[in-house]
Amino acid sequence: MSPARSANGARSADGTRPGAIRPVSPEVLAEHVTALVTARPGRVRLVVDGAPPTGPDRLAAAVVEALRPAGRAALHVRAADFLRPASVRLEYGHRDEEMFLDGWLDEGALRREVLDPAAPDGAGRVLPRLWDAERDRAYREDYRDLGPSGVVVLSGSLLLGRGLPVDIAVHLRMGGAQLHRRTHADDLWTLPVFERYERERDPGGAADVLVMADHPDRPAVRG
């Protein structure tokens, strides 16, 4: 029996409606994102965006591991390794919300050292890490050659809505109550920024894959 149709009659191959929420395991989520990447020829720039409790670094690492057996060289780049020096980042204090939203990330360096060279027509030489924010000094890191079909997986928070040049975007969304519950006490001041980010930048609407991550061990994907 064919599945019941929605109001517009559209159904995907597995019978779910476009926009429907489909529960998956973390492993299946990683496989789903990996399949989107491997379906594209040449170099690919994937961004995995979400507040820290949603685990963007964890998903990015899982995708990198899944890509290697598929024959695609993959490099995991953390946005936290491309922050501005403390003298710039914390110029207005350690808890300035405007700076946290738009001023902490060294967007120019991220474009220059990672995203632009990882483009299909880029040089292919990518810097994995730039700035050690804990020690407030530069990493001594060698460039990595992606080759013609390499993949950069960029993970972090507040990355969408900036116009960064990426090919596939994943956004991990967590509701306010859960985000409050799972955020470390020292970081609770960031919660209004994440609320504003969801409201003003609409990262879910900008993403190719929206993941409901209230329970990171039981995610759900918008169909």
MILO-824794 format. One record per residue (C-alpha): x, y, z; residue number from 1. Coordinates in Angstrom, 2 decimals, m for minus. Layout:
+---------+---------+---------+------+
|      xx |      yy |      zz | resi |
+---------+---------+---------+------+
|       X |       Y |       Z |  NUM |
...
+---------+---------+---------+------+
! end
This chain:
+---------+---------+---------+------+
|      xx |      yy |      zz | resi |
+---------+---------+---------+------+
|    0.00 |    0.00 |    0.00 |    1 |
|    1.37 |    3.40 |   m0.91 |    2 |
|    1.75 |    5.89 |    1.96 |    3 |
|   m0.92 |    8.50 |    2.55 |    4 |
|   m0.08 |   11.75 |    0.81 |    5 |
|    0.27 |   15.19 |    2.36 |    6 |
|   m1.78 |   18.16 |    1.24 |    7 |
|    0.59 |   18.83 |   m1.65 |    8 |
|    0.94 |   15.14 |   m2.46 |    9 |
|    4.71 |   15.10 |   m1.98 |   10 |
|    6.48 |   12.19 |   m0.36 |   11 |
|   10.12 |   11.16 |   m0.09 |   12 |
|   11.36 |    7.67 |   m0.93 |   13 |
|   10.83 |    6.45 |    2.63 |   14 |
|    7.29 |    7.83 |    2.82 |   15 |
|    8.02 |   10.84 |    5.01 |   16 |
|    6.70 |   14.29 |    4.14 |   17 |
|    9.15 |   17.07 |    3.26 |   18 |
|    9.73 |   18.95 |    6.49 |   19 |
|    8.74 |   15.97 |    8.64 |   20 |
|   10.91 |   15.20 |   11.66 |   21 |
|   12.56 |   11.76 |   11.50 |   22 |
|   14.24 |   10.28 |   14.61 |   23 |
|   17.67 |    8.78 |   13.92 |   24 |
|   20.67 |    7.54 |   15.87 |   25 |
|   23.90 |    9.58 |   15.99 |   26 |
|   25.46 |    6.96 |   13.71 |   27 |
|   22.68 |    7.26 |   11.13 |   28 |
|   22.91 |   11.05 |   11.29 |   29 |
|   26.63 |   10.89 |   10.52 |   30 |
|   25.94 |    8.49 |    7.65 |   31 |
|   23.26 |   10.81 |    6.28 |   32 |
|   25.58 |   13.83 |    6.28 |   33 |
|   28.41 |   11.74 |    4.84 |   34 |
|   26.18 |   10.63 |    1.98 |   35 |
|   25.39 |   14.26 |    1.13 |   36 |
|   29.11 |   15.00 |    0.96 |   37 |
|   30.10 |   11.96 |   m1.10 |   38 |
|   27.34 |   12.73 |   m3.61 |   39 |
|   29.25 |   15.87 |   m4.60 |   40 |
|   32.35 |   15.55 |   m6.80 |   41 |
|   35.50 |   17.56 |   m6.17 |   42 |
|   36.30 |   19.45 |   m3.01 |   43 |
|   33.52 |   20.04 |   m0.49 |   44 |
|   33.24 |   22.50 |    2.39 |   45 |
|   30.86 |   21.23 |    5.07 |   46 |
|   29.91 |   23.28 |    8.13 |   47 |
|   28.39 |   21.72 |   11.26 |   48 |
|   26.91 |   24.50 |   13.38 |   49 |
|   25.40 |   24.39 |   16.84 |   50 |
|   25.70 |   25.53 |   20.43 |   51 |
|   28.36 |   23.53 |   22.33 |   52 |
|   25.88 |   21.21 |   24.13 |   53 |
|   24.54 |   20.00 |   20.77 |   54 |
|   27.94 |   18.46 |   19.94 |   55 |
|   28.95 |   20.00 |   16.58 |   56 |
|   32.57 |   18.89 |   17.03 |   57 |
|   31.44 |   15.35 |   17.79 |   58 |
|   29.30 |   15.09 |   14.66 |   59 |
|   32.05 |   16.64 |   12.53 |   60 |
|   34.60 |   14.10 |   13.80 |   61 |
|   32.19 |   11.24 |   13.06 |   62 |
|   31.69 |   12.47 |    9.49 |   63 |
|   35.44 |   12.76 |    8.96 |   64 |
|   35.90 |    9.17 |   10.13 |   65 |
|   33.11 |    7.98 |    7.82 |   66 |
|   34.57 |    9.81 |    4.81 |   67 |
|   37.97 |    8.16 |    4.91 |   68 |
|   36.76 |    4.64 |    4.00 |   69 |
|   34.79 |    6.28 |    1.19 |   70 |
|   38.09 |    7.38 |   m0.33 |   71 |
|   37.71 |   11.10 |    0.45 |   72 |
|   40.52 |   12.86 |    2.27 |   73 |
|   38.88 |   14.83 |    5.07 |   74 |
|   40.11 |   17.47 |    7.49 |   75 |
|   38.25 |   18.54 |   10.65 |   76 |
|   38.67 |   22.26 |   11.39 |   77 |
|   37.29 |   23.73 |   14.63 |   78 |
|   36.08 |   27.31 |   14.55 |   79 |
|   37.38 |   27.57 |   18.13 |   80 |
|   40.89 |   27.37 |   16.66 |   81 |
|   40.24 |   30.48 |   14.56 |   82 |
|   39.30 |   32.97 |   17.26 |   83 |
|   40.82 |   36.43 |   17.45 |   84 |
|   43.51 |   37.19 |   20.05 |   85 |
|   42.21 |   38.03 |   23.52 |   86 |
|   43.21 |   41.69 |   23.15 |   87 |
|   40.68 |   41.99 |   20.32 |   88 |
|   38.13 |   39.35 |   21.31 |   89 |
|   37.75 |   40.57 |   24.89 |   90 |
|   38.23 |   44.28 |   24.26 |   91 |
|   34.82 |   45.06 |   25.77 |   92 |
|   35.00 |   42.45 |   28.51 |   93 |
|   34.75 |   38.69 |   28.82 |   94 |
|   30.95 |   38.63 |   28.50 |   95 |
|   30.14 |   41.19 |   25.84 |   96 |
|   27.25 |   39.67 |   23.87 |   97 |
|   27.77 |   41.68 |   20.67 |   98 |
|   31.40 |   40.62 |   20.45 |   99 |
|   30.55 |   36.99 |   21.19 |  100 |
|   28.02 |   36.98 |   18.35 |  101 |
|   30.09 |   38.73 |   15.70 |  102 |
|   33.55 |   39.59 |   17.00 |  103 |
|   35.15 |   36.49 |   18.49 |  104 |
|   35.61 |   34.53 |   15.27 |  105 |
|   38.47 |   35.60 |   13.00 |  106 |
|   36.28 |   35.30 |    9.94 |  107 |
|   38.85 |   36.78 |    7.60 |  108 |
|   41.49 |   34.24 |    8.61 |  109 |
|   39.00 |   31.38 |    8.36 |  110 |
|   38.15 |   32.38 |    4.81 |  111 |
|   41.76 |   33.01 |    3.80 |  112 |
|   43.34 |   29.93 |    5.38 |  113 |
|   40.54 |   27.35 |    5.08 |  114 |
|   37.40 |   28.05 |    3.09 |  115 |
|   38.79 |   29.89 |    0.07 |  116 |
|   41.66 |   27.43 |   m0.60 |  117 |
|   39.22 |   24.53 |   m0.07 |  118 |
|   36.95 |   25.81 |   m2.85 |  119 |
|   36.79 |   23.76 |   m6.08 |  120 |
|   39.03 |   26.33 |   m7.78 |  121 |
|   41.16 |   27.05 |   m4.70 |  122 |
|   44.80 |   26.17 |   m4.09 |  123 |
|   43.86 |   23.21 |   m1.89 |  124 |
|   46.37 |   24.03 |    0.90 |  125 |
|   44.53 |   24.48 |    4.20 |  126 |
|   45.73 |   25.54 |    7.65 |  127 |
|   44.09 |   23.23 |   10.25 |  128 |
|   44.54 |   25.53 |   13.26 |  129 |
|   45.52 |   29.17 |   13.67 |  130 |
|   45.10 |   30.49 |   17.22 |  131 |
|   45.27 |   28.76 |   20.60 |  132 |
|   42.71 |   30.77 |   22.55 |  133 |
|   43.60 |   29.18 |   25.90 |  134 |
|   47.28 |   30.16 |   25.68 |  135 |
|   46.52 |   33.20 |   23.51 |  136 |
|   49.21 |   32.46 |   20.98 |  137 |
|   49.49 |   31.10 |   17.46 |  138 |
|   49.68 |   27.38 |   16.79 |  139 |
|   52.71 |   26.16 |   14.88 |  140 |
|   50.80 |   24.16 |   12.34 |  141 |
|   51.74 |   22.97 |    8.86 |  142 |
|   49.44 |   23.40 |    5.90 |  143 |
|   47.57 |   20.34 |    4.65 |  144 |
|   46.99 |   19.56 |    0.99 |  145 |
|   43.40 |   18.48 |    0.36 |  146 |
|   43.93 |   17.16 |   m3.12 |  147 |
|   41.27 |   17.46 |   m5.85 |  148 |
|   38.46 |   15.74 |   m3.89 |  149 |
|   39.25 |   16.59 |   m0.28 |  150 |
|   36.66 |   17.67 |    2.26 |  151 |
|   36.90 |   20.33 |    4.95 |  152 |
|   34.50 |   19.81 |    7.86 |  153 |
|   34.21 |   23.04 |    9.85 |  154 |
|   32.48 |   22.78 |   13.23 |  155 |
|   31.51 |   25.35 |   15.81 |  156 |
|   28.88 |   27.82 |   16.96 |  157 |
|   27.25 |   30.91 |   15.42 |  158 |
|   28.67 |   30.11 |   11.97 |  159 |
|   25.64 |   30.49 |    9.71 |  160 |
|   24.18 |   33.76 |    8.47 |  161 |
|   27.67 |   35.25 |    7.99 |  162 |
|   27.94 |   34.53 |    4.29 |  163 |
|   30.79 |   32.08 |    4.78 |  164 |
|   31.54 |   30.22 |    1.53 |  165 |
|   30.42 |   26.66 |    2.27 |  166 |
|   28.83 |   23.96 |    0.15 |  167 |
|   26.74 |   22.02 |    2.71 |  168 |
|   25.47 |   23.33 |    6.05 |  169 |
|   24.16 |   21.36 |    9.03 |  170 |
|   22.54 |   23.12 |   11.99 |  171 |
|   22.04 |   21.42 |   15.34 |  172 |
|   19.14 |   23.06 |   17.20 |  173 |
|   18.45 |   22.70 |   20.92 |  174 |
|   15.46 |   24.24 |   22.69 |  175 |
|   16.01 |   26.97 |   25.27 |  176 |
|   15.16 |   24.89 |   28.33 |  177 |
|   17.49 |   22.04 |   27.36 |  178 |
|   20.23 |   24.44 |   26.33 |  179 |
|   20.04 |   26.12 |   29.73 |  180 |
|   20.14 |   22.75 |   31.47 |  181 |
|   23.15 |   21.50 |   29.51 |  182 |
|   25.23 |   24.70 |   29.47 |  183 |
|   28.02 |   25.08 |   32.02 |  184 |
|   27.26 |   27.70 |   34.68 |  185 |
|   30.20 |   29.85 |   33.54 |  186 |
|   28.70 |   30.04 |   30.06 |  187 |
|   25.07 |   30.82 |   30.89 |  188 |
|   25.66 |   34.42 |   29.83 |  189 |
|   25.90 |   33.18 |   26.21 |  190 |
|   22.31 |   31.89 |   26.14 |  191 |
|   20.70 |   35.22 |   25.10 |  192 |
|   23.18 |   35.32 |   22.21 |  193 |
|   22.13 |   31.86 |   20.99 |  194 |
|   18.46 |   32.86 |   21.32 |  195 |
|   19.12 |   35.97 |   19.26 |  196 |
|   21.10 |   33.94 |   16.72 |  197 |
|   18.15 |   31.59 |   16.16 |  198 |
|   15.72 |   34.49 |   15.89 |  199 |
|   17.72 |   36.91 |   13.75 |  200 |
|   19.98 |   34.70 |   11.63 |  201 |
|   17.58 |   31.75 |   11.11 |  202 |
|   20.37 |   29.14 |   10.92 |  203 |
|   17.82 |   26.34 |   10.54 |  204 |
|   16.42 |   27.98 |    7.43 |  205 |
|   19.92 |   28.48 |    6.03 |  206 |
|   20.94 |   24.86 |    6.64 |  207 |
|   20.70 |   21.98 |    4.21 |  208 |
|   20.17 |   19.67 |    7.18 |  209 |
|   18.35 |   20.76 |   10.35 |  210 |
|   18.86 |   18.45 |   13.33 |  211 |
|   16.69 |   18.67 |   16.43 |  212 |
|   19.25 |   17.99 |   19.16 |  213 |
|   17.39 |   18.42 |   22.45 |  214 |
|   18.72 |   14.95 |   23.24 |  215 |
|   22.05 |   14.64 |   21.37 |  216 |
|   22.05 |   10.87 |   21.80 |  217 |
|   18.61 |   10.73 |   20.12 |  218 |
|   18.65 |   13.34 |   17.35 |  219 |
|   15.93 |   13.91 |   14.79 |  220 |
|   16.38 |   15.20 |   11.25 |  221 |
|   14.00 |   17.47 |    9.37 |  222 |
|   12.97 |   15.40 |    6.36 |  223 |
+---------+---------+---------+------+
! end
